Amino acid sequence: MGPAEKAYYQNIAQLVQAILRKDSAGKYDRIGVFRRPIQSGTLDKMEMIQAGRTQILNFISTKLTFVGKASTDFGYPISANTKVSALTFLQVLNTNFGEDAAQVVHEVLQALTVKMLSSKDWVENRLDLFRRLEISTRLANDLKKPLSPAKYVETYLNGLREADFVIPANNSKNLERYGQYVEFLEQVLEKPALVNPNHALDTLKEELDKLVRWYDFLIYLGKQFSTYDYQMDPSAYNVQNLDHWGQTKKPQGISITNANWAKFLTLIKYDGKPLLTKLPDGMLGELRTALAQLLQYPPPVVTDNGSGVTTIKSHFLSLKRINEVLDAGRLEATKTHTVLIFGSRKIFVDMTLQLPGEATPHNIFKFC
């Protein structure tokens, strides 16, 4: 017997052994008996065959469920172990999705903070933030609708772009791939696979709401400190120690920290929406800059060009203060003078404006 023939018979022996395998009950579960026809003729004439056919048709009609085939159907049977592996992979994807979504929120908020701090227009900042908050709220509602994973991610990214958030390219690509992968797993597992929707959007809304309330406060602060009561003598409020609030001739240089933040809110009688009990460094820095603009500005700048034109400039001016400046300048009342007055924020009319010495009808005052 040659090698090839020997190998052939060995394969036959292995096949027979495989067929003769017994189950736990000692029965040959891999062997079936085919009935032999007892007479010649076509199969549809045999009662035994027809009875079996009826049973098979009945089973197909009552025990099986039929669905229409879609082009996206996976179309292959998978084992229980494969399903477990697919679910494990899905958990990893959801974790990665949450991390990437959180990173997107971190990046856009960081960029937004830089943008806000570079702008000195609190009203414009507040309007911009509120617009973004409204879009983010609408986006959160849209994501509650039944969406495929790919559509979920697409809606999420488009909503952030509508709010003018710049999404890092690598994060955007990762999220798009996530939607594609999870959509494939839905086909494999034959059930919805988006089991861990993104919660980073809630964080974004919370942070935007905090910023809106913060600029509400700064706008209030600007209005409060622009009143005559504060600007009549701002040195009474630019005090190092808040216990000296409203007192004159005290050490100057107000500095708000988290230690005296609550006391400061009480002193300025702030009754708006609740603010953070502890301010981050960025907000503290912006507050100190705001207070410097409102309370620590330099005295009025007075210039005289020698031809009878005097210019007075300051953030806040009152007619009383202008009179003091003109009196200190000893302008000659016998000459014609043009006084240009620039108040970049406000000019308070608290008394009659006059030049020192005898009155003359040739004095010209221009408020610019």
PyMOL commands that set and color helices and strands:
alter all, ss='L'
color gray80, all
select helices_A, chain A and resi 3-19+43-45+47-63+80-118+122-142+149-162+169-189+200-225+228-231+234-236+242-244+261-267+281-295+319-329
alter helices_A, ss='H'
color red, helices_A
select strands_A, chain A and resi 301-304+309-318+338-348+364-367
alter strands_A, ss='S'
color yellow, strands_A
deselect
rebuild
show_as cartoon
